[in-house]
Amino acid sequence: MVNKASQGDVESPLKKFRHGLSRQFPDLLDRVMEGYRSFSGNTPPEDNAKEFSAHHGACKAALAHLALLIRLADWVEKGREDVSLQNDKNKKLIDEARMALCDFKKDTA
């Protein structure tokens, strides 16, 4: 009797985790970007410093969440040869997220 694990046929828990995440990223990135767009468009009046500061902090937190998802997507994709970020939807979402982060960094500098 041959042990399949010794033949490398058994997928590791980490590979299973990466595979599951790779299928979820298009929807996750869509939701995060849409939420950020919607929330950031509702800027409180600039004459209320407390509300404006809280809103600005929440926008920064949303962008940090997006940046974390992008890093996680990169990690997932590096570990999976059969999944590619080259499909148009994923590439567009990640490019758009990176541009939003760059614009945000310019605005807050």
Number of C-alpha atoms within 10 A of each C-alpha: 3 6 9 9 10 8 8 9 9 11 9 11 9 11 14 11 11 20 17 12 16 20 11 12 19 16 12 14 20 16 12 17 20 12 13 20 14 11 14 16 9 9 13 16 9 10 8 9 11 11 14 15 13 12 17 16 12 15 18 18 13 19 20 13 14 22 17 12 18 19 12 16 22 14 13 21 18 13 14 13 8 7 14 12 15 9 9 8 12 18 14 13 18 23 13 14 21 16 12 18 17 11 12 14 11 9 8 8 6
